[in-house]
Amino acid sequence: MEQRTARLTLLIDPKKKATFEKLCSADDVTPSQMVRKLIRDYIEEKLGPDWRDEVFSQEKDSQS
């Protein structure tokens, strides 16, 4: 299960940020939701469609 407790801070050009926020608003999603989707899509592109099993099984292993 995903936990939303980690923070990712990034620097972005103010005009790109404003454009991104406007586009997100037009799609009725928050910028945070869109960034999480972009990250999930990138991970899936690199690790394949079963990435959740790999990523979250590692999380369980580290907690044991």
CHARMM-style PDB file with segment names, atoms N, HN, CA, C and O in Angstrom:
ATOM      1  N   MET     1       0.845  -1.182   0.000  1.00  0.00      PROA
ATOM      2  CA  MET     1       0.000   0.000   0.000  1.00  0.00      PROA
ATOM      3  C   MET     1       0.889   1.244   0.000  1.00  0.00      PROA
ATOM      4  O   MET     1       1.905   1.300   0.692  1.00  0.00      PROA
ATOM      5  N   GLU     2       0.487   2.226  -0.781  1.00  0.00      PROA
ATOM      6  HN  GLU     2      -0.339   2.181  -1.343  1.00  0.00      PROA
ATOM      7  CA  GLU     2       1.266   3.456  -0.858  1.00  0.00      PROA
ATOM      8  C   GLU     2       1.044   4.307   0.383  1.00  0.00      PROA
ATOM      9  O   GLU     2      -0.063   4.395   0.914  1.00  0.00      PROA
ATOM     10  N   GLN     3       2.128   4.930   0.828  1.00  0.00      PROA
ATOM     11  HN  GLN     3       3.028   4.859   0.396  1.00  0.00      PROA
ATOM     12  CA  GLN     3       2.039   5.875   1.920  1.00  0.00      PROA
ATOM     13  C   GLN     3       2.483   7.229   1.395  1.00  0.00      PROA
ATOM     14  O   GLN     3       3.539   7.330   0.771  1.00  0.00      PROA
ATOM     15  N   ARG     4       1.720   8.245   1.630  1.00  0.00      PROA
ATOM     16  HN  ARG     4       0.862   8.164   2.138  1.00  0.00      PROA
ATOM     17  CA  ARG     4       2.052   9.575   1.126  1.00  0.00      PROA
ATOM     18  C   ARG     4       2.679  10.406   2.229  1.00  0.00      PROA
ATOM     19  O   ARG     4       2.112  11.403   2.676  1.00  0.00      PROA
ATOM     20  N   THR     5       3.848   9.984   2.658  1.00  0.00      PROA
ATOM     21  HN  THR     5       4.309   9.174   2.295  1.00  0.00      PROA
ATOM     22  CA  THR     5       4.490  10.693   3.747  1.00  0.00      PROA
ATOM     23  C   THR     5       5.809  11.332   3.336  1.00  0.00      PROA
ATOM     24  O   THR     5       6.372  12.116   4.101  1.00  0.00      PROA
ATOM     25  N   ALA     6       6.313  11.020   2.159  1.00  0.00      PROA
ATOM     26  HN  ALA     6       5.856  10.383   1.538  1.00  0.00      PROA
ATOM     27  CA  ALA     6       7.582  11.589   1.710  1.00  0.00      PROA
ATOM     28  C   ALA     6       7.309  12.862   0.917  1.00  0.00      PROA
ATOM     29  O   ALA     6       6.325  12.961   0.183  1.00  0.00      PROA
ATOM     30  N   ARG     7       8.191  13.816   1.082  1.00  0.00      PROA
ATOM     31  HN  ARG     7       8.990  13.735   1.678  1.00  0.00      PROA
ATOM     32  CA  ARG     7       8.043  15.092   0.388  1.00  0.00      PROA
ATOM     33  C   ARG     7       9.125  15.189  -0.681  1.00  0.00      PROA
ATOM     34  O   ARG     7      10.280  14.831  -0.449  1.00  0.00      PROA
ATOM     35  N   LEU     8       8.736  15.674  -1.845  1.00  0.00      PROA
ATOM     36  HN  LEU     8       7.798  15.964  -2.033  1.00  0.00      PROA
ATOM     37  CA  LEU     8       9.662  15.905  -2.948  1.00  0.00      PROA
ATOM     38  C   LEU     8       9.630  17.401  -3.249  1.00  0.00      PROA
ATOM     39  O   LEU     8       8.586  17.943  -3.610  1.00  0.00      PROA
ATOM     40  N   THR     9      10.751  18.050  -3.103  1.00  0.00      PROA
ATOM     41  HN  THR     9      11.599  17.610  -2.809  1.00  0.00      PROA
ATOM     42  CA  THR     9      10.836  19.484  -3.366  1.00  0.00      PROA
ATOM     43  C   THR     9      11.617  19.683  -4.650  1.00  0.00      PROA
ATOM     44  O   THR     9      12.678  19.087  -4.838  1.00  0.00      PROA
ATOM     45  N   LEU    10      11.097  20.519  -5.529  1.00  0.00      PROA
ATOM     46  HN  LEU    10      10.235  21.003  -5.376  1.00  0.00      PROA
ATOM     47  CA  LEU    10      11.808  20.783  -6.773  1.00  0.00      PROA
ATOM     48  C   LEU    10      11.696  22.251  -7.128  1.00  0.00      PROA
ATOM     49  O   LEU    10      10.761  22.943  -6.727  1.00  0.00      PROA
ATOM     50  N   LEU    11      12.661  22.699  -7.878  1.00  0.00      PROA
ATOM     51  HN  LEU    11      13.421  22.137  -8.204  1.00  0.00      PROA
ATOM     52  CA  LEU    11      12.661  24.081  -8.357  1.00  0.00      PROA
ATOM     53  C   LEU    11      12.230  24.076  -9.813  1.00  0.00      PROA
ATOM     54  O   LEU    11      12.681  23.244 -10.601  1.00  0.00      PROA
ATOM     55  N   ILE    12      11.357  25.008 -10.166  1.00  0.00      PROA
ATOM     56  HN  ILE    12      10.991  25.683  -9.526  1.00  0.00      PROA
ATOM     57  CA  ILE    12      10.835  25.085 -11.521  1.00  0.00      PROA
ATOM     58  C   ILE    12      10.646  26.553 -11.888  1.00  0.00      PROA
ATOM     59  O   ILE    12      10.348  27.387 -11.034  1.00  0.00      PROA
ATOM     60  N   ASP    13      10.819  26.843 -13.128  1.00  0.00      PROA
ATOM     61  HN  ASP    13      11.061  26.166 -13.822  1.00  0.00      PROA
ATOM     62  CA  ASP    13      10.605  28.190 -13.637  1.00  0.00      PROA
ATOM     63  C   ASP    13       9.166  28.623 -13.322  1.00  0.00      PROA
ATOM     64  O   ASP    13       8.232  27.856 -13.559  1.00  0.00      PROA
ATOM     65  N   PRO    14       8.975  29.819 -12.800  1.00  0.00      PROA
ATOM     66  CA  PRO    14       7.630  30.272 -12.419  1.00  0.00      PROA
ATOM     67  C   PRO    14       6.611  30.235 -13.563  1.00  0.00      PROA
ATOM     68  O   PRO    14       5.439  29.937 -13.331  1.00  0.00      PROA
ATOM     69  N   LYS    15       7.033  30.529 -14.773  1.00  0.00      PROA
ATOM     70  HN  LYS    15       7.985  30.771 -14.961  1.00  0.00      PROA
ATOM     71  CA  LYS    15       6.090  30.494 -15.903  1.00  0.00      PROA
ATOM     72  C   LYS    15       5.663  29.063 -16.224  1.00  0.00      PROA
ATOM     73  O   LYS    15       4.504  28.818 -16.559  1.00  0.00      PROA
ATOM     74  N   LYS    16       6.606  28.114 -16.120  1.00  0.00      PROA
ATOM     75  HN  LYS    16       7.548  28.312 -15.848  1.00  0.00      PROA
ATOM     76  CA  LYS    16       6.256  26.708 -16.343  1.00  0.00      PROA
ATOM     77  C   LYS    16       5.321  26.229 -15.243  1.00  0.00      PROA
ATOM     78  O   LYS    16       4.374  25.487 -15.506  1.00  0.00      PROA
ATOM     79  N   LYS    17       5.585  26.651 -14.013  1.00  0.00      PROA
ATOM     80  HN  LYS    17       6.354  27.254 -13.800  1.00  0.00      PROA
ATOM     81  CA  LYS    17       4.727  26.260 -12.886  1.00  0.00      PROA
ATOM     82  C   LYS    17       3.309  26.772 -13.102  1.00  0.00      PROA
ATOM     83  O   LYS    17       2.348  26.026 -12.919  1.00  0.00      PROA
ATOM     84  N   ALA    18       3.170  28.026 -13.487  1.00  0.00      PROA
ATOM     85  HN  ALA    18       3.951  28.633 -13.636  1.00  0.00      PROA
ATOM     86  CA  ALA    18       1.846  28.607 -13.711  1.00  0.00      PROA
ATOM     87  C   ALA    18       1.125  27.879 -14.851  1.00  0.00      PROA
ATOM     88  O   ALA    18      -0.073  27.613 -14.758  1.00  0.00      PROA
ATOM     89  N   THR    19       1.846  27.564 -15.909  1.00  0.00      PROA
ATOM     90  HN  THR    19       2.819  27.780 -15.984  1.00  0.00      PROA
ATOM     91  CA  THR    19       1.252  26.840 -17.040  1.00  0.00      PROA
ATOM     92  C   THR    19       0.830  25.445 -16.609  1.00  0.00      PROA
ATOM     93  O   THR    19      -0.258  24.986 -16.958  1.00  0.00      PROA
ATOM     94  N   PHE    20       1.688  24.769 -15.851  1.00  0.00      PROA
ATOM     95  HN  PHE    20       2.572  25.142 -15.567  1.00  0.00      PROA
ATOM     96  CA  PHE    20       1.381  23.428 -15.349  1.00  0.00      PROA
ATOM     97  C   PHE    20       0.133  23.463 -14.480  1.00  0.00      PROA
ATOM     98  O   PHE    20      -0.754  22.623 -14.632  1.00  0.00      PROA
ATOM     99  N   GLU    21       0.059  24.428 -13.570  1.00  0.00      PROA
ATOM    100  HN  GLU    21       0.780  25.110 -13.446  1.00  0.00      PROA
ATOM    101  CA  GLU    21      -1.108  24.544 -12.692  1.00  0.00      PROA
ATOM    102  C   GLU    21      -2.379  24.819 -13.495  1.00  0.00      PROA
ATOM    103  O   GLU    21      -3.436  24.274 -13.178  1.00  0.00      PROA
ATOM    104  N   LYS    22      -2.290  25.650 -14.520  1.00  0.00      PROA
ATOM    105  HN  LYS    22      -1.431  26.092 -14.777  1.00  0.00      PROA
ATOM    106  CA  LYS    22      -3.451  25.952 -15.354  1.00  0.00      PROA
ATOM    107  C   LYS    22      -3.919  24.701 -16.101  1.00  0.00      PROA
ATOM    108  O   LYS    22      -5.118  24.436 -16.183  1.00  0.00      PROA
ATOM    109  N   LEU    23      -2.975  23.938 -16.642  1.00  0.00      PROA
ATOM    110  HN  LEU    23      -2.000  24.153 -16.576  1.00  0.00      PROA
ATOM    111  CA  LEU    23      -3.325  22.716 -17.358  1.00  0.00      PROA
ATOM    112  C   LEU    23      -3.910  21.668 -16.414  1.00  0.00      PROA
ATOM    113  O   LEU    23      -4.861  20.973 -16.770  1.00  0.00      PROA
ATOM    114  N   CYS    24      -3.358  21.555 -15.240  1.00  0.00      PROA
ATOM    115  HN  CYS    24      -2.585  22.120 -14.951  1.00  0.00      PROA
ATOM    116  CA  CYS    24      -3.906  20.626 -14.251  1.00  0.00      PROA
ATOM    117  C   CYS    24      -5.338  21.012 -13.888  1.00  0.00      PROA
ATOM    118  O   CYS    24      -6.222  20.159 -13.807  1.00  0.00      PROA
ATOM    119  N   SER    25      -5.548  22.285 -13.676  1.00  0.00      PROA
ATOM    120  HN  SER    25      -4.830  22.978 -13.742  1.00  0.00      PROA
ATOM    121  CA  SER    25      -6.883  22.766 -13.338  1.00  0.00      PROA
ATOM    122  C   SER    25      -7.881  22.440 -14.450  1.00  0.00      PROA
ATOM    123  O   SER    25      -9.017  22.051 -14.178  1.00  0.00      PROA
ATOM    124  N   ALA    26      -7.457  22.600 -15.690  1.00  0.00      PROA
ATOM    125  HN  ALA    26      -6.534  22.916 -15.911  1.00  0.00      PROA
ATOM    126  CA  ALA    26      -8.330  22.299 -16.824  1.00  0.00      PROA
ATOM    127  C   ALA    26      -8.695  20.815 -16.867  1.00  0.00      PROA
ATOM    128  O   ALA    26      -9.766  20.447 -17.350  1.00  0.00      PROA
ATOM    129  N   ASP    27      -7.798  19.965 -16.360  1.00  0.00      PROA
ATOM    130  HN  ASP    27      -6.927  20.264 -15.967  1.00  0.00      PROA
ATOM    131  CA  ASP    27      -8.054  18.525 -16.303  1.00  0.00      PROA
ATOM    132  C   ASP    27      -8.677  18.107 -14.976  1.00  0.00      PROA
ATOM    133  O   ASP    27      -8.880  16.917 -14.735  1.00  0.00      PROA
ATOM    134  N   ASP    28      -8.982  19.075 -14.114  1.00  0.00      PROA
ATOM    135  HN  ASP    28      -8.818  20.042 -14.310  1.00  0.00      PROA
ATOM    136  CA  ASP    28      -9.606  18.838 -12.815  1.00  0.00      PROA
ATOM    137  C   ASP    28      -8.775  17.910 -11.928  1.00  0.00      PROA
ATOM    138  O   ASP    28      -9.316  17.033 -11.255  1.00  0.00      PROA
ATOM    139  N   VAL    29      -7.457  18.113 -11.935  1.00  0.00      PROA
ATOM    140  HN  VAL    29      -7.017  18.826 -12.482  1.00  0.00      PROA
ATOM    141  CA  VAL    29      -6.549  17.394 -11.038  1.00  0.00      PROA
ATOM    142  C   VAL    29      -5.647  18.424 -10.369  1.00  0.00      PROA
ATOM    143  O   VAL    29      -5.405  19.502 -10.912  1.00  0.00      PROA
ATOM    144  N   THR    30      -5.159  18.081  -9.198  1.00  0.00      PROA
ATOM    145  HN  THR    30      -5.356  17.205  -8.757  1.00  0.00      PROA
ATOM    146  CA  THR    30      -4.217  18.978  -8.540  1.00  0.00      PROA
ATOM    147  C   THR    30      -2.825  18.746  -9.126  1.00  0.00      PROA
ATOM    148  O   THR    30      -2.557  17.678  -9.675  1.00  0.00      PROA
ATOM    149  N   PRO    31      -1.946  19.728  -9.015  1.00  0.00      PROA
ATOM    150  CA  PRO    31      -0.568  19.508  -9.476  1.00  0.00      PROA
ATOM    151  C   PRO    31       0.084  18.313  -8.780  1.00  0.00      PROA
ATOM    152  O   PRO    31       0.837  17.574  -9.414  1.00  0.00      PROA
ATOM    153  N   SER    32      -0.188  18.109  -7.500  1.00  0.00      PROA
ATOM    154  HN  SER    32      -0.800  18.708  -6.984  1.00  0.00      PROA
ATOM    155  CA  SER    32       0.377  16.963  -6.782  1.00  0.00      PROA
ATOM    156  C   SER    32      -0.121  15.641  -7.364  1.00  0.00      PROA
ATOM    157  O   SER    32       0.653  14.697  -7.520  1.00  0.00      PROA
ATOM    158  N   GLN    33      -1.405  15.575  -7.682  1.00  0.00      PROA
ATOM    159  HN  GLN    33      -2.034  16.342  -7.556  1.00  0.00      PROA
ATOM    160  CA  GLN    33      -1.942  14.351  -8.287  1.00  0.00      PROA
ATOM    161  C   GLN    33      -1.256  14.069  -9.617  1.00  0.00      PROA
ATOM    162  O   GLN    33      -0.913  12.925  -9.913  1.00  0.00      PROA
ATOM    163  N   MET    34      -1.058  15.105 -10.413  1.00  0.00      PROA
ATOM    164  HN  MET    34      -1.337  16.034 -10.173  1.00  0.00      PROA
ATOM    165  CA  MET    34      -0.437  14.918 -11.724  1.00  0.00      PROA
ATOM    166  C   MET    34       1.026  14.507 -11.587  1.00  0.00      PROA
ATOM    167  O   MET    34       1.497  13.646 -12.330  1.00  0.00      PROA
ATOM    168  N   VAL    35       1.748  15.112 -10.649  1.00  0.00      PROA
ATOM    169  HN  VAL    35       1.366  15.811 -10.045  1.00  0.00      PROA
ATOM    170  CA  VAL    35       3.151  14.731 -10.452  1.00  0.00      PROA
ATOM    171  C   VAL    35       3.237  13.272 -10.014  1.00  0.00      PROA
ATOM    172  O   VAL    35       4.097  12.536 -10.496  1.00  0.00      PROA
ATOM    173  N   ARG    36       2.343  12.838  -9.093  1.00  0.00      PROA
ATOM    174  HN  ARG    36       1.644  13.437  -8.702  1.00  0.00      PROA
ATOM    175  CA  ARG    36       2.348  11.434  -8.678  1.00  0.00      PROA
ATOM    176  C   ARG    36       2.067  10.517  -9.863  1.00  0.00      PROA
ATOM    177  O   ARG    36       2.680   9.457  -9.987  1.00  0.00      PROA
ATOM    178  N   LYS    37       1.135  10.922 -10.741  1.00  0.00      PROA
ATOM    179  HN  LYS    37       0.637  11.784 -10.640  1.00  0.00      PROA
ATOM    180  CA  LYS    37       0.835  10.116 -11.934  1.00  0.00      PROA
ATOM    181  C   LYS    37       2.048  10.055 -12.859  1.00  0.00      PROA
ATOM    182  O   LYS    37       2.380   8.987 -13.374  1.00  0.00      PROA
ATOM    183  N   LEU    38       2.706  11.182 -13.070  1.00  0.00      PROA
ATOM    184  HN  LEU    38       2.436  12.049 -12.651  1.00  0.00      PROA
ATOM    185  CA  LEU    38       3.890  11.202 -13.931  1.00  0.00      PROA
ATOM    186  C   LEU    38       4.984  10.287 -13.375  1.00  0.00      PROA
ATOM    187  O   LEU    38       5.658   9.586 -14.130  1.00  0.00      PROA
ATOM    188  N   ILE    39       5.151  10.298 -12.063  1.00  0.00      PROA
ATOM    189  HN  ILE    39       4.604  10.867 -11.449  1.00  0.00      PROA
ATOM    190  CA  ILE    39       6.158   9.434 -11.426  1.00  0.00      PROA
ATOM    191  C   ILE    39       5.771   7.969 -11.597  1.00  0.00      PROA
ATOM    192  O   ILE    39       6.612   7.143 -11.951  1.00  0.00      PROA
ATOM    193  N   ARG    40       4.491   7.638 -11.346  1.00  0.00      PROA
ATOM    194  HN  ARG    40       3.808   8.309 -11.058  1.00  0.00      PROA
ATOM    195  CA  ARG    40       4.046   6.242 -11.538  1.00  0.00      PROA
ATOM    196  C   ARG    40       4.258   5.787 -12.970  1.00  0.00      PROA
ATOM    197  O   ARG    40       4.737   4.678 -13.208  1.00  0.00      PROA
ATOM    198  N   ASP    41       3.900   6.648 -13.937  1.00  0.00      PROA
ATOM    199  HN  ASP    41       3.511   7.549 -13.744  1.00  0.00      PROA
ATOM    200  CA  ASP    41       4.077   6.299 -15.352  1.00  0.00      PROA
ATOM    201  C   ASP    41       5.543   6.077 -15.689  1.00  0.00      PROA
ATOM    202  O   ASP    41       5.871   5.153 -16.433  1.00  0.00      PROA
ATOM    203  N   TYR    42       6.424   6.904 -15.156  1.00  0.00      PROA
ATOM    204  HN  TYR    42       6.157   7.655 -14.552  1.00  0.00      PROA
ATOM    205  CA  TYR    42       7.855   6.775 -15.409  1.00  0.00      PROA
ATOM    206  C   TYR    42       8.399   5.473 -14.825  1.00  0.00      PROA
ATOM    207  O   TYR    42       9.171   4.764 -15.471  1.00  0.00      PROA
ATOM    208  N   ILE    43       7.986   5.168 -13.589  1.00  0.00      PROA
ATOM    209  HN  ILE    43       7.359   5.744 -13.064  1.00  0.00      PROA
ATOM    210  CA  ILE    43       8.431   3.921 -12.962  1.00  0.00      PROA
ATOM    211  C   ILE    43       7.947   2.720 -13.771  1.00  0.00      PROA
ATOM    212  O   ILE    43       8.700   1.772 -13.996  1.00  0.00      PROA
ATOM    213  N   GLU    44       6.688   2.766 -14.207  1.00  0.00      PROA
ATOM    214  HN  GLU    44       6.077   3.536 -14.024  1.00  0.00      PROA
ATOM    215  CA  GLU    44       6.148   1.653 -14.999  1.00  0.00      PROA
ATOM    216  C   GLU    44       6.873   1.515 -16.328  1.00  0.00      PROA
ATOM    217  O   GLU    44       7.117   0.401 -16.792  1.00  0.00      PROA
ATOM    218  N   GLU    45       7.215   2.624 -16.935  1.00  0.00      PROA
ATOM    219  HN  GLU    45       7.017   3.529 -16.558  1.00  0.00      PROA
ATOM    220  CA  GLU    45       7.966   2.597 -18.195  1.00  0.00      PROA
ATOM    221  C   GLU    45       9.317   1.907 -17.995  1.00  0.00      PROA
ATOM    222  O   GLU    45       9.754   1.133 -18.846  1.00  0.00      PROA
ATOM    223  N   LYS    46       9.969   2.188 -16.877  1.00  0.00      PROA
ATOM    224  HN  LYS    46       9.613   2.816 -16.186  1.00  0.00      PROA
ATOM    225  CA  LYS    46      11.306   1.645 -16.616  1.00  0.00      PROA
ATOM    226  C   LYS    46      11.279   0.220 -16.070  1.00  0.00      PROA
ATOM    227  O   LYS    46      12.135  -0.590 -16.426  1.00  0.00      PROA
ATOM    228  N   LEU    47      10.298  -0.103 -15.202  1.00  0.00      PROA
ATOM    229  HN  LEU    47       9.602   0.555 -14.913  1.00  0.00      PROA
ATOM    230  CA  LEU    47      10.285  -1.399 -14.520  1.00  0.00      PROA
ATOM    231  C   LEU    47       9.231  -2.363 -15.044  1.00  0.00      PROA
ATOM    232  O   LEU    47       9.266  -3.548 -14.714  1.00  0.00      PROA
ATOM    233  N   GLY    48       8.290  -1.878 -15.858  1.00  0.00      PROA
ATOM    234  HN  GLY    48       8.261  -0.915 -16.126  1.00  0.00      PROA
ATOM    235  CA  GLY    48       7.244  -2.740 -16.390  1.00  0.00      PROA
ATOM    236  C   GLY    48       5.969  -2.673 -15.578  1.00  0.00      PROA
ATOM    237  O   GLY    48       5.930  -2.058 -14.512  1.00  0.00      PROA
ATOM    238  N   PRO    49       4.913  -3.315 -16.091  1.00  0.00      PROA
ATOM    239  CA  PRO    49       3.596  -3.202 -15.468  1.00  0.00      PROA
ATOM    240  C   PRO    49       3.486  -3.839 -14.086  1.00  0.00      PROA
ATOM    241  O   PRO    49       2.556  -3.526 -13.343  1.00  0.00      PROA
ATOM    242  N   ASP    50       4.411  -4.724 -13.725  1.00  0.00      PROA
ATOM    243  HN  ASP    50       5.167  -4.978 -14.329  1.00  0.00      PROA
ATOM    244  CA  ASP    50       4.363  -5.361 -12.410  1.00  0.00      PROA
ATOM    245  C   ASP    50       5.248  -4.659 -11.392  1.00  0.00      PROA
ATOM    246  O   ASP    50       5.647  -5.264 -10.397  1.00  0.00      PROA
ATOM    247  N   TRP    51       5.556  -3.400 -11.627  1.00  0.00      PROA
ATOM    248  HN  TRP    51       5.231  -2.909 -12.435  1.00  0.00      PROA
ATOM    249  CA  TRP    51       6.483  -2.677 -10.759  1.00  0.00      PROA
ATOM    250  C   TRP    51       6.014  -2.591  -9.317  1.00  0.00      PROA
ATOM    251  O   TRP    51       6.837  -2.563  -8.402  1.00  0.00      PROA
ATOM    252  N   ARG    52       4.712  -2.547  -9.098  1.00  0.00      PROA
ATOM    253  HN  ARG    52       4.043  -2.570  -9.840  1.00  0.00      PROA
ATOM    254  CA  ARG    52       4.202  -2.407  -7.724  1.00  0.00      PROA
ATOM    255  C   ARG    52       4.626  -3.588  -6.859  1.00  0.00      PROA
ATOM    256  O   ARG    52       5.008  -3.418  -5.702  1.00  0.00      PROA
ATOM    257  N   ASP    53       4.553  -4.795  -7.440  1.00  0.00      PROA
ATOM    258  HN  ASP    53       4.243  -4.933  -8.380  1.00  0.00      PROA
ATOM    259  CA  ASP    53       4.976  -5.983  -6.691  1.00  0.00      PROA
ATOM    260  C   ASP    53       6.437  -5.849  -6.274  1.00  0.00      PROA
ATOM    261  O   ASP    53       6.795  -6.137  -5.132  1.00  0.00      PROA
ATOM    262  N   GLU    54       7.271  -5.410  -7.208  1.00  0.00      PROA
ATOM    263  HN  GLU    54       6.979  -5.176  -8.135  1.00  0.00      PROA
ATOM    264  CA  GLU    54       8.703  -5.266  -6.925  1.00  0.00      PROA
ATOM    265  C   GLU    54       8.966  -4.174  -5.889  1.00  0.00      PROA
ATOM    266  O   GLU    54       9.702  -4.389  -4.926  1.00  0.00      PROA
ATOM    267  N   VAL    55       8.373  -3.028  -6.087  1.00  0.00      PROA
ATOM    268  HN  VAL    55       7.775  -2.854  -6.869  1.00  0.00      PROA
ATOM    269  CA  VAL    55       8.634  -1.887  -5.206  1.00  0.00      PROA
ATOM    270  C   VAL    55       8.080  -2.123  -3.809  1.00  0.00      PROA
ATOM    271  O   VAL    55       8.776  -1.891  -2.821  1.00  0.00      PROA
ATOM    272  N   PHE    56       6.837  -2.580  -3.715  1.00  0.00      PROA
ATOM    273  HN  PHE    56       6.271  -2.769  -4.518  1.00  0.00      PROA
ATOM    274  CA  PHE    56       6.225  -2.720  -2.412  1.00  0.00      PROA
ATOM    275  C   PHE    56       6.679  -3.976  -1.683  1.00  0.00      PROA
ATOM    276  O   PHE    56       6.582  -4.037  -0.458  1.00  0.00      PROA
ATOM    277  N   SER    57       7.173  -4.981  -2.404  1.00  0.00      PROA
ATOM    278  HN  SER    57       7.252  -4.931  -3.399  1.00  0.00      PROA
ATOM    279  CA  SER    57       7.728  -6.148  -1.703  1.00  0.00      PROA
ATOM    280  C   SER    57       9.058  -5.761  -1.068  1.00  0.00      PROA
ATOM    281  O   SER    57       9.415  -6.295  -0.018  1.00  0.00      PROA
ATOM    282  N   GLN    58       9.800  -4.843  -1.685  1.00  0.00      PROA
ATOM    283  HN  GLN    58       9.511  -4.409  -2.539  1.00  0.00      PROA
ATOM    284  CA  GLN    58      11.042  -4.341  -1.105  1.00  0.00      PROA
ATOM    285  C   GLN    58      10.739  -3.587   0.178  1.00  0.00      PROA
ATOM    286  O   GLN    58      11.497  -3.665   1.146  1.00  0.00      PROA
ATOM    287  N   GLU    59       9.631  -2.857   0.186  1.00  0.00      PROA
ATOM    288  HN  GLU    59       9.015  -2.793  -0.599  1.00  0.00      PROA
ATOM    289  CA  GLU    59       9.238  -2.083   1.377  1.00  0.00      PROA
ATOM    290  C   GLU    59       8.951  -3.040   2.541  1.00  0.00      PROA
ATOM    291  O   GLU    59       9.361  -2.779   3.671  1.00  0.00      PROA
ATOM    292  N   LYS    60       8.250  -4.146   2.268  1.00  0.00      PROA
ATOM    293  HN  LYS    60       7.917  -4.358   1.349  1.00  0.00      PROA
ATOM    294  CA  LYS    60       7.947  -5.110   3.323  1.00  0.00      PROA
ATOM    295  C   LYS    60       9.229  -5.761   3.832  1.00  0.00      PROA
ATOM    296  O   LYS    60       9.384  -5.977   5.034  1.00  0.00      PROA
ATOM    297  N   ASP    61      10.163  -6.078   2.904  1.00  0.00      PROA
ATOM    298  HN  ASP    61      10.037  -5.902   1.927  1.00  0.00      PROA
ATOM    299  CA  ASP    61      11.422  -6.697   3.286  1.00  0.00      PROA
ATOM    300  C   ASP    61      12.229  -5.775   4.216  1.00  0.00      PROA
ATOM    301  O   ASP    61      12.847  -6.246   5.170  1.00  0.00      PROA
ATOM    302  N   SER    62      12.221  -4.475   3.940  1.00  0.00      PROA
ATOM    303  HN  SER    62      11.719  -4.093   3.165  1.00  0.00      PROA
ATOM    304  CA  SER    62      13.007  -3.542   4.745  1.00  0.00      PROA
ATOM    305  C   SER    62      12.372  -3.312   6.116  1.00  0.00      PROA
ATOM    306  O   SER    62      13.069  -2.922   7.053  1.00  0.00      PROA
ATOM    307  N   GLN    63      11.069  -3.544   6.253  1.00  0.00      PROA
ATOM    308  HN  GLN    63      10.503  -3.860   5.491  1.00  0.00      PROA
ATOM    309  CA  GLN    63      10.395  -3.356   7.532  1.00  0.00      PROA
ATOM    310  C   GLN    63      10.569  -4.554   8.459  1.00  0.00      PROA
ATOM    311  O   GLN    63      10.392  -4.426   9.670  1.00  0.00      PROA
ATOM    312  N   SER    64      10.913  -5.720   7.903  1.00  0.00      PROA
ATOM    313  HN  SER    64      11.057  -5.823   6.919  1.00  0.00      PROA
ATOM    314  CA  SER    64      11.065  -6.939   8.710  1.00  0.00      PROA
ATOM    315  C   SER    64      12.316  -6.934   9.541  1.00  0.00      PROA
ATOM    316  OT1 SER    64      12.577  -7.892  10.269  1.00  0.00      PROA
TER     317      SER     64
END
